[in-house]
């Protein structure tokens, strides 16, 4: 069992460890990992004897307790409990009827209650002001229903542990698109929704050519308004510049690699965008901590291979022992068996190897590492397919007839917002946000202070450690202005805002090339960035085949989660 950081322990005690009725802890972190390992290994009994179960339970425990691989939060919180809902990601349909809308709202509340996040595409709803056939009233339109969903989410805490997260998508040809893009409540973005515009290749081409764009009624299919594509584009960019919302999902790009395209196009993703899903599908995630794989000046590829294979088996087992909040979700999820294996600790891996994040060397290594993870995860899923059978819808998938496959998708790069703190490493594929920072609002108002341990370790290794350097770094959250530090040293510790946005995008694209689902990544921009800079990033993201894109300009939200520096 590896050592847990103080922050990890606090979070585990607050939200992950089981408690009795009086709030007393019922388990230690070690017992939590045992609970999860035991529960997930139980799936083995379906295909093999108790020996196999015991063998895999030990392997799962070792990976998790040594912080080499962690599943998404709902698996850690709920495995082996009476409500073992273990997936983080769901997509639900929003039909153009009052009963359809409220049915979905109910299902979403149940998903949130058990720790999952939901994504919706609201484009099937008729526009605001449209006449309603039965009683002569007029329709509220997608934007007002999104507000309703936001409000409802606020009321349902995820098992008292965290607030539910949502993704709300509206397609760029919906008549209410401008209202959606400008959606604010009291001048602020919604509390519990990420908003993204569903964009097509045709729209991006219309923007490039400064052509007209038609808004289409979702029911009749006829154009009800024509305007310049750039008018919508500028509004999207302006919104993103002001608040980071809306982001974009590139629906055509998503469907070009949709393995189940014969079942229909994907219209939505989960809240953070890393999993495009069909209606009612859920996906469970897990992330490998790359910072644990550096051996000298290289990587331990054999250990990485073994870890990928164990992780894929773990995630496939989760589908088996999962308790789904709704029968339709159960059916859709089991039929395609999507899993999302990803990575965290990428920035720390680069630092260990002394490679600056903003370098071609880093981007090339990203492709090599993710190419390896992708290939091995496909191999692992194929082997499981031979052992346990293909997923139910396999014959309608791109793998049929030649490639045995247990899971319709294998890879997603999640933000790892909490599990990277548990693993005490950098989140997902993001650069370090700061070398010293406070994290606010994670635990309802409490502050968590973090100083990057790797920074201290490297200073010592290089014989550079001094209290003065530490103090200066702690004040700024960065070492870029610290005198007496060699340039090379400073370059490997550059933080998110000191890295040119283009490198953020290059990393996203490098990882996306080897990710069958999608990559959740924030392109951080300095406060001084202009709307044109955002437009350029969005356009490049489309050309380079990102499946979605989100930017965040520093200091544009009052309640930012991360603040740089401790003394500042
Ligand atoms: O680190 P952790 O497993 O807690 O989650 P993450 O990697 O930051 O987020 C993965 C996914 O979990 C998100 O895309 C959402 O689908 C879901 N999530 C949620 O439902 N509610 C939250 N408060 C955070 C994440």
Boltz pocket constraint, residues with backbone or C-beta under 6 A from the ligand:
constraints:
  - pocket:
      binder: B
      contacts: [[A, 71], [A, 72], [A, 73], [A, 74], [A, 88], [A, 89], [A, 90], [A, 115], [A, 116], [A, 117], [A, 118], [A, 162], [A, 163], [A, 164], [A, 165], [A, 270], [A, 271], [A, 272], [A, 273], [A, 274], [A, 285], [A, 414], [A, 415], [A, 416], [A, 417], [A, 418], [A, 419], [A, 420]]
      max_distance: 6.0
